[in-house]
């Protein structure tokens, strides 16, 4: 019976019991070595000056077994609760063990990563991590989205530097790869940074920050609700990661071997803000990251007929002289998504400049205009031949 229980414990539970038994054996060995005569060595419990800690040890181990099976998971900075990833809706972020008591203390089991061209989210700083179950890897599929094993998690925290030099983490979003598919969960950090609470309905917080141009802004920062998470992360109505495409994924040299089949020497997605790269390539990269997760044939904006993936051949389907189909008042009365040579006559830019909920694009994830991104696209469209 106990052998079956031990075999079916999670790996961390088996390790705990194994260490307990090894400790008891070590104590027994120490007691034996302290005995002065052969009689004591044969039966350490008879030694009056060194009573054996092993007496009743098996019973204590059995009791600990039972207790371990009934207690909720307790996580530390060197342990991730795989059971929390696998099922349920943990009410606090600490249940996963991804952070060691504060948002700036990620578990050493997490794999940090960045994106060459990131999604704009109200100038928020993002700290990204991947968790892989022990012994598993990611798999590359060309330069597109990598695939993750069941039990993996993608962790992304959003925050802002503060005027006093501190840093405020607002939220952490999780994508958990369960047996039934990916699950998106939003957590909002408490004011003291001690933990973050699950907020399926999302939330709003007032945030102040300084833009790259030095402007001070205060916005009502929106933490998306669970359904909004799905809106952006759906491909063919299935929740899926959207950020970690190999061509845009940046991992340290020590972590790159965790992606099977990856060609790290292949061409990368241009960085949108790298002036040394061609303007058109940077503009297309920006649209790919900020728009193409919805604007693709399998995304939530497939009915628009506007598809903005980086690899797609430029033409009407990518917006060039494309008339509005499902834009409603979002077209602003303009004829084309992209009117070559005329950025002010292009409704793609009209929507990116707007904060009106019925007009603004992207629809979710921003309460401010990305001035630098808009300028990039203005320059790109202005430089297109008008005829």
Residue pairs with C-beta under 8 A, 6 or more apart in sequence:
2 62
2 65
5 65
5 69
6 14
6 17
6 65
9 17
9 68
9 69
10 82
10 83
11 134
12 79
12 82
13 68
13 69
16 68
17 61
17 64
17 65
17 68
20 61
20 64
21 61
24 53
24 54
24 57
24 60
24 61
25 54
27 52
27 53
27 54
27 57
28 44
28 52
28 53
28 54
28 57
31 44
31 47
31 50
31 51
31 52
31 53
31 54
32 40
32 41
32 44
34 47
34 49
34 50
35 41
35 44
35 47
35 50
39 46
40 46
40 47
40 50
44 50
44 51
44 52
44 54
45 51
45 52
45 55
73 81
73 83
73 84
73 95
73 97
75 81
75 94
75 95
75 96
75 97
76 97
76 100
77 97
77 99
77 100
77 101
77 105
77 107
77 108
78 107
78 108
78 109
79 97
79 107
79 109
80 96
80 97
80 98
80 107
80 109
80 131
81 95
81 96
81 97
82 133
82 151
84 90
84 95
84 96
84 97
85 96
85 131
85 151
85 152
85 153
85 176
85 177
85 178
86 151
86 178
86 179
87 178
89 185
89 198
89 200
90 96
90 198
91 197
91 198
92 187
92 195
92 196
92 197
92 198
93 99
93 172
93 174
93 187
93 189
93 195
93 196
93 197
93 198
94 101
94 195
94 196
96 153
96 174
97 107
98 106
98 107
98 110
98 129
98 131
98 153
98 155
98 172
99 105
99 106
99 107
100 106
100 107
101 194
102 193
102 194
103 157
103 159
103 169
103 172
103 189
103 193
103 196
104 167
104 169
106 112
106 127
106 129
106 155
107 131
109 131
110 129
110 130
110 131
110 155
111 129
111 130
111 131
111 132
111 251
111 255
111 258
112 127
112 128
112 129
112 252
113 128
113 129
113 130
113 244
113 249
113 250
113 251
113 255
114 128
114 250
115 128
115 243
115 244
115 248
115 249
115 250
115 289
116 248
116 250
116 268
116 269
116 270
116 271
117 248
117 269
117 270
117 271
117 272
117 285
117 286
117 288
117 289
118 126
118 243
118 289
119 243
119 289
119 290
119 365
120 290
120 365
120 366
120 370
120 373
121 158
121 365
121 366
122 207
122 209
122 219
122 221
122 365
122 366
122 367
122 368
123 160
123 209
123 211
123 212
123 217
123 368
123 370
124 158
124 159
124 160
124 170
124 221
125 158
125 159
125 160
125 161
125 167
126 156
126 157
126 158
127 156
127 157
127 159
128 154
128 155
128 156
128 157
128 243
129 154
129 155
129 156
130 138
130 148
130 152
130 153
130 154
130 155
130 244
131 152
131 153
131 154
131 155
132 138
132 148
132 149
132 151
132 152
132 258
133 149
133 150
133 151
133 152
136 149
136 151
136 152
137 149
137 258
137 259
137 260
138 146
138 147
138 148
138 149
138 152
138 258
138 259
138 260
139 146
139 147
139 259
139 260
139 261
140 146
140 246
140 259
140 260
140 261
140 262
140 263
141 147
141 246
141 261
142 246
143 245
143 246
143 247
143 263
143 266
143 267
143 269
144 245
144 246
144 247
145 240
145 241
145 242
145 244
145 245
145 246
146 244
146 245
146 246
146 249
146 259
146 262
148 154
148 177
148 241
149 177
150 177
150 178
150 179
151 177
152 177
153 174
153 175
153 176
153 177
154 174
154 175
154 241
154 243
154 244
155 172
155 173
155 174
156 172
156 173
156 243
157 169
157 171
157 172
157 173
158 169
158 170
158 171
158 172
158 173
159 167
159 168
159 169
159 170
160 167
160 168
160 170
160 207
160 208
160 209
161 167
161 168
161 209
162 168
163 208
168 207
169 189
169 193
170 188
170 189
170 205
170 207
170 221
170 223
171 186
171 187
171 188
171 189
171 196
171 223
172 186
172 187
172 189
172 196
173 184
173 185
173 186
173 187
173 224
173 229
174 183
174 184
174 185
174 186
174 187
175 182
175 183
175 184
175 233
175 239
175 241
176 182
176 183
176 184
176 185
181 238
181 239
182 233
182 238
182 239
182 240
182 241
183 239
184 226
184 229
184 230
184 233
184 239
185 198
185 200
185 226
185 229
186 198
186 199
186 200
186 202
186 223
186 224
186 225
186 226
186 229
187 196
187 197
187 198
187 199
188 196
188 197
188 199
188 203
188 205
188 223
189 195
189 196
190 196
190 197
199 223
199 225
200 225
200 226
201 225
201 226
202 222
202 223
202 224
202 225
202 226
202 228
203 222
203 223
204 220
204 221
204 222
204 223
205 220
205 221
205 223
206 218
206 219
206 220
206 221
207 218
207 219
207 220
207 221
208 216
208 217
208 218
209 216
209 217
210 216
210 217
211 217
211 371
212 372
213 371
213 372
217 368
219 367
219 368
220 367
221 367
222 364
222 365
222 367
224 232
224 364
224 365
228 364
229 239
230 239
231 294
231 300
231 363
231 364
232 242
232 293
232 294
232 300
232 362
232 364
232 365
233 239
233 240
233 241
233 242
233 293
234 240
234 299
234 300
235 296
235 298
235 299
236 298
242 293
243 289
245 269
246 259
246 262
246 263
246 266
247 266
247 267
247 268
247 269
247 310
248 268
248 269
248 289
249 259
251 258
251 259
256 262
256 264
269 285
269 288
269 289
269 310
270 277
270 278
270 281
270 282
270 285
271 277
271 282
271 285
272 282
272 283
272 285
272 286
272 289
272 373
272 376
273 282
273 372
273 376
274 282
279 376
279 379
279 380
279 383
280 380
282 376
282 380
283 376
283 377
283 379
283 380
284 308
284 310
284 314
285 310
286 373
286 376
286 377
287 308
287 310
287 377
288 308
288 309
288 310
290 362
290 373
291 308
291 361
291 362
292 299
292 307
292 308
292 309
292 310
293 299
294 300
294 301
294 362
295 301
295 304
295 306
295 307
295 308
295 309
296 302
296 307
296 308
296 309
297 307
303 325
303 326
304 325
304 326
304 327
305 317
305 322
305 325
305 326
306 317
306 318
306 319
306 322
306 325
306 337
307 317
307 318
308 318
308 319
312 318
314 320
316 322
318 338
319 336
319 337
319 338
319 346
319 348
320 336
320 337
320 338
320 340
320 384
321 336
321 338
321 339
321 340
322 336
322 337
322 338
323 335
323 336
324 330
324 331
324 334
324 337
324 347
327 347
327 351
328 358
329 358
329 359
330 347
330 350
330 351
330 358
330 359
330 361
331 347
331 350
332 347
332 350
332 351
332 359
334 345
334 346
334 347
334 350
335 345
336 345
336 346
336 347
337 346
337 347
337 348
338 346
338 348
338 381
338 384
339 345
339 346
339 381
340 381
340 384
340 385
340 386
341 381
341 382
341 383
341 384
341 385
341 386
342 381
342 382
342 386
343 349
343 377
343 378
343 381
343 382
346 381
348 361
348 377
349 374
349 377
349 378
349 381
350 359
351 359
351 360
351 361
352 360
352 361
352 369
352 370
352 373
352 374
352 377
353 369
353 374
354 360
354 361
354 369
355 367
355 368
355 369
357 363
360 366
